[in-house]
Amino acid sequence: MPALFLPCAQGVEALLADEVLRITGRAAEVSRGGAWVEGDERTAMQLNLESRLAQRVLWPLVDGPYRDEHDLYALARRVPWQRWITPEQTLRVDVTAMRSPLQSLNFTALRIKDAICDTVRESAGARPSVDTRRPDLPVVLFAGPDHATLYVDTSGEALFKRGWRDESHGGLKGEAPLKETLAAAMLAAAGWQGRAEDGPLLDPCCGAGTIAIEAAQMACGIAPGSRRRFAFETMLPFQAHRTAWGQLQQAARARVRPSPVPIFAGDVAFRMTDFALRNAERAGVQAAIEFKTADALQRPPPAARGVIVMNPPYGERIAPKGQGTAVAREGFEGGGSSAEFFGALAAHWKRQYAGWSAFLLSPDMKLPGLMRLKESRRTPLWNGAIECRLFRFDLVAGAGPK
């Protein structure tokens, strides 16, 4: 069996390995930026359907040393591409390089495409065409300083695209939605799995609702890939496994249940709460989340104990209702209204949220100082190219600084 590679955001590798073991029963090997696990077509289908943390599921084809694009063409020619694609189908080649001697990644992608097309034409008398948007066969080349590996991307679109977000909208103007994979990583790092014993979950600054929706799907047993399609569904080697794919989908549908734990969310802006609610409806979890438009600095606790998981807000989401003034993002660096917001938030939590645990994601390493709270843990996570920390605060009663 091949060793499938599951890339993920930096900082998530160990969490991903735990998830792979839970999904497949197979131990995964952690490497920088992902995890490896031995598996077959069924394993690849299962991971695409069930993984919340992986960015893709990559099927390795060939690897070897190289010096230039000519060597990579020869490497790609070693693959029997006629087993993967017909002349009537389409392909796309993406190239990722690290400390590579390659002069042009676009030219390298062209040479890999030529190798695929030449192989298929020699076998079938015609060549496949290129589709950069929705190809039947997405191919990925990873090129290091002197070694390269070719993969088939069995996922197609990145796995953070769960299939419920309105792609024509994406988010409200000015909003940068949190990726679903990062929201899932925050929940995993917090140890919250949607079980009754995990306790209620609250996101008081929910924005587009991603954290609450991801949590609700976990609690309701909804597979993250149950509302989307995958590239492997049209790939030749997977056609013999259609029955197994149907069985995996059926088993995922059969385990859906009402949430055993309360989930609360909301935002200071009515438009954001409404937007999050509509996203929850598309995700099939509107009944599992109690949305409420409220200022995080005034919102009373919805339960005696619980877990707060949030991506701290910026812009107008920080401003109290009725105020049109937006708070600049640079407040994260320690000054202005952002510092006032975090100080007031901590004071509010100490007054009313004693016994709760709070997990906040921030690129500001000085966030505990802004809040005058001592973190009990800080977990490195990357939000795209931005290095962040997930700070854990165990809240206790008290009005003064800690």
Order of alpha helices (4+ residues) and beta strands (2+ residues): beta-alpha-beta-beta-alpha-beta-alpha-beta-alpha-beta-beta-beta-alpha-beta-alpha-alpha-beta-alpha-beta-beta-alpha-beta-alpha-beta-beta
